[in-house]
Amino acid sequence: MISTGFIRDTYAASRILKFSTDSLFIHVNYSHKVFDYIDNPNGFICNTMMRAYLQRNQPQNTIFLYKSMLKNNVCIDNYTFPLLVQASTVRLSEAEGKEFHNHVIKTGFGSDVYVKNTLINMYAVCRNLVDARKMFDESPVLDSVSWNSILAGYVQVGNVDEAKVIFDKMPMKNVIASNSMIVLLGRSGRMSEACQLFDEMMEKDVVSWTALISCYEQHGMYTQALDLFMQMCSNGISIDEVVAVSVLSACAHLLVVQTGESVHGLVIRVGFESYVNLQNALIHMYSTGGDVMAAQRLFDMSSHLDQISWNSMISGYLKCGSLEQARELFDSMAEKDVVSWTTMISGYAQHDHFSETLALFQEMLHEDNKPDETTLVSVLSACTHLSALDQGKWIHAYIRKNGLKVNSILGTTLVDMYMKCGCVENALEVFNGMEEKGVSSWNALILGLAMNGQVERSLDMFQKMKECGVIPNEVTFVAVLGACRHMGLVDEGRSYFNAMTRHYNVEPNIKHYGCMVDLLARAGLLKEAETLIDSMPIAPDVATWGALLGACRKHGNSEMGERVGRKLLELQPDHDGFHVLLSNIYASKGNWDSVLDIRVAMTRQGVVKVPGCSMIEANGAVHEFLAGDKSHSQINEIEEMLAEMEKRLKIMGYAPGTGEVLLDIDEEEKESTLFRHSEKLAIAYGLIAIAPPTPIRIIKNLRICSDCHAAAKLISKAFDREIVVRDRHRFHHFKDGSCSCMEFW
């Protein structure tokens, strides 16, 4: 055509241009070259080229060509403006759309139903439902496209009421409209209405089934999603990728791998197993269900892996506890996004690898990756467990500096971190600055205040919580009863315990009963505590019996202690703490033969006593000390400080409580053993490494012994330092020779 000159014939050129633009295997640039050969393109040819640009996702070129048409006085018709309005819709440019609307009015095409429909759709997609509805209401002719366009606009913005008005007025409710309403109703949580509409549909397509199944899956109604999928298959409806992904997600949540395998088989038969979204859904389903090897096989065989594939596989290994394989896969990733880092960091935190959590977080920052709120929740959790206050404060500063939104979860984690590091005022500052305060936020505050010895303030916050309209849940009452327990408020504890069911419809669970038993037992009401255990409507757990056993040891009730101790060893023979408590009860009576029997039994059963361990953060690093530890790099300085501590304490009248050392050794050896307890070593290091007035903060894995408690009070006075010790039960704030626990611990 070029060589013969026929390319300049308008009709002949329009035919080859039409073929070129309709053929997806021909690049749009080639079509543009054909277009450029035409000397005087008419409106049809220009519309053809504009449509090609629009179909190839080049809407800006559609608009540029229109400007050329205006410049060259090319005839514009009712097919031109829909293309232009669609181009502005794709670009989400309402301003351009309004300009074309003005051109429509000026050129006299305002009454054309095709043009009007594209304008209604443009305004609706751009979320301007006022103008969209105005055009719809003023249109003299409405067809199914008009109704579907305005309905889609209300569906997009989530306006259920207006969408229902439009849907009810539709002269013909087509499948597209019904499907849109099912999606909207499901998204709005109105599942019963979505189901009713689905059931009333005379005609359903694959989208109808997919829409309702997806709604079920998104609302956690996984069993219903699978049931409807089975019904869909039995009706002979062919499945698509979207419904398969939703069903596989439901299988993953229900942990029904066998059903997931059947869906996998169906996907293979249909022939879209290689789709990357389906591959990811299958990997997630298998790994979540515990079949990580099947997930790995899919991962290895896939030729279309994306970031989600890698992240799903890492998550699968972490869920199965295979941290090494997860880390190996993580390290082999060519590119890591924030989800990759967060998945690995959260995995470490969830499996109690807190040091690795912080180390990987530092690596993430070093590689210029920005953490999100989810990442920071896991890192703050690690800081809390390690009592790494400096790093926790740094993360809080990072949040403020980078303007990250402190949502309810992140805010609650910050409150929890500060409370468990003994920084009550910092925790309150975070809490008061939170825009969203969920029941978990209040629970963290109430429990944190109680742990830090501010019981009255804790119970005041419980009252304020109720005044703010937040309904207490079972965790709240664990915190409130815990507050009463920390200060021996027996009458108040009884009152709150009785109010749970009477006023708040919260049935006491094992933790609530455990709190009450501990409260009564600590107050010396051992018989009442045992009676409560016997009257429990649920079987008491070992922690409840253990609280009574600990109180028997504290209050010197050897008879009950021996009876409860023997019962506990029957219930949980591998628990080291119960062996030790019973051994201590025997030792306190001088019954060394029974002590020896307990220790022989521990050896025979492979029960190892968890050693006392104290951690302290200094200069951004966490240091650990065991009882009698001599492995620290500054042990010589620590030894010198221990000697100075002992010297000052003796001047103040301190006498070691050798009754705590329940071993058959002489008194001098007992005194030496006492002064090498892990918390004293940590305090000595804190006095060396942490300059005043910064408090010395220590976390202890076991309950602090009475001798270390007494010594810490005197050390705080002798060295004029604030010492904060968090043991397994609560905080002890030592200052000026006194403790926040007021001797009730």
C-alpha angles and dihedrals in degrees: 000000000000093000094045094043094238088123086079091057105102096216096044091046092049090055095052091043090051091051092047095050093044092053109083092196089065114081116240090235089065090052088051090055090052089049091051091057090062111094100200110017113195128216093272092054093046091048090051091053093044090051090051092054090048093050092048091052095253099121092155090064089052088058094044090053090052090056088052090051091054091048093050095041093240113175111261119207140181090278093059100062097051088056091050094046090048089052091054089046091054089049090047086230108148090174091061090043091055091050090054089046088058090049089050091055093045093049093047100245094117094109096051107115093213091053092044092051092054090049092050089050092047094053091044094050089048087053094244095133093163094067092035091055092044091055090045093051093045095048111111092204124041122185131179091276090057092052093044092049096053091042091051089053093056090044091052094054092041097242099155097175097053091041090055090050091053093043093050091050095050110118090212119025102210126193093257092057093046091049090051091052092049089054092048095046091047093047089051092052094250093129097154090057091046090052092047092052091048091051092048094053111112091198125035130183130192090273091059092056092041092050095055095041090051090049090053091049094047091052095049093253091133099155091053090048091055093044091053091047090054089050090049092053093046089054089057096246111156113235127232134205094266096056092044091055091049093048093048089051089053090050090051093052093047091043090229099147093166091060089045089054090054090052088048089054091050091050090053091050092050089049109234100103090120094062106118095225090054092046089054093047091051093048090049093047095050096043093046090049091054098254094116092157091061088049090050092050090053090046092051094047097046118103093188106061121160134179091278090055092056093043092049091051093049090048090050093054091047093051088053091050093247096137096160094054090045091052092046090054091044092052091049094057113116091209128018124199127196090270091057092052093043093049092053094042092048090047091056091048094048091052093049095251091136099158090053089048092058094041092053091046090055089050090051091054092044089058091052096250115148114225120221130216093276092054092049093050090059093044092048089050089056090048088052094052093046093042086233096163097165092055091044090053090048090054090049089052089048090054092052095043093051095042095238115173112252099217124183095274097046092043092050090050090052091049090049092048094050093044093050090049090052096249099131098165092051089051092050091049090055092045094050091049095053115109093197117046114180126187088266090059092054091045092054090050096047093046093043094052090049092049090052093053096256094121098151090052089047093055090045088057089052089057091046090050090058091046089055089057096250110143113225116235133198092279090055091058092048086057094045094047088045089055091053089047093054092058101029094248094164099165093046090047092053090049094051092044092054092044092058096079098023099054108012104032091233113145112218113248130196092281093055092050089047090054092050093048090049091047093051095041095049088052089056095254091128097152092051090048091053091047090053090052091051091050097049114125089217129053110269115242127225092261091061093049089043091057089055092047092052090051091050088056091047096048095039097242096150096169095057090037093057091047094048092042093054090048091052093050088054091050096045112010093173096058108113095196095060092049090051094047093049090045089052091051090053091045092051087060091046091246095147094163091062089045089055091048090054092050092047089051090050091052092046093050094042093245111159121195111239105240120235109260129186125191128199130182117220128167092351095307129103116226123197126206130190125197108282090007116170099166100093116114090233096045093129092057090044091052090052091050091048089055091049091048091051091047094052094043093053090052087055091053099260115164117187113247095234090176086081090065100076096187129115094247135114123276097253091055089047091055091051091049092050094053092056096057111135095248092054090050089050092048090050090052091046091054088054101041106032118066120217139286089034108098119245105240120197133177119205123196093211135040111287111251121240093247093054088045092054092043093049091055091054094043090055088056098038093052097029092235135136111235122192118193122184111195126180092280110034150329126285115201106195116196134151092354098308138093131225091230090068088220093298104120 
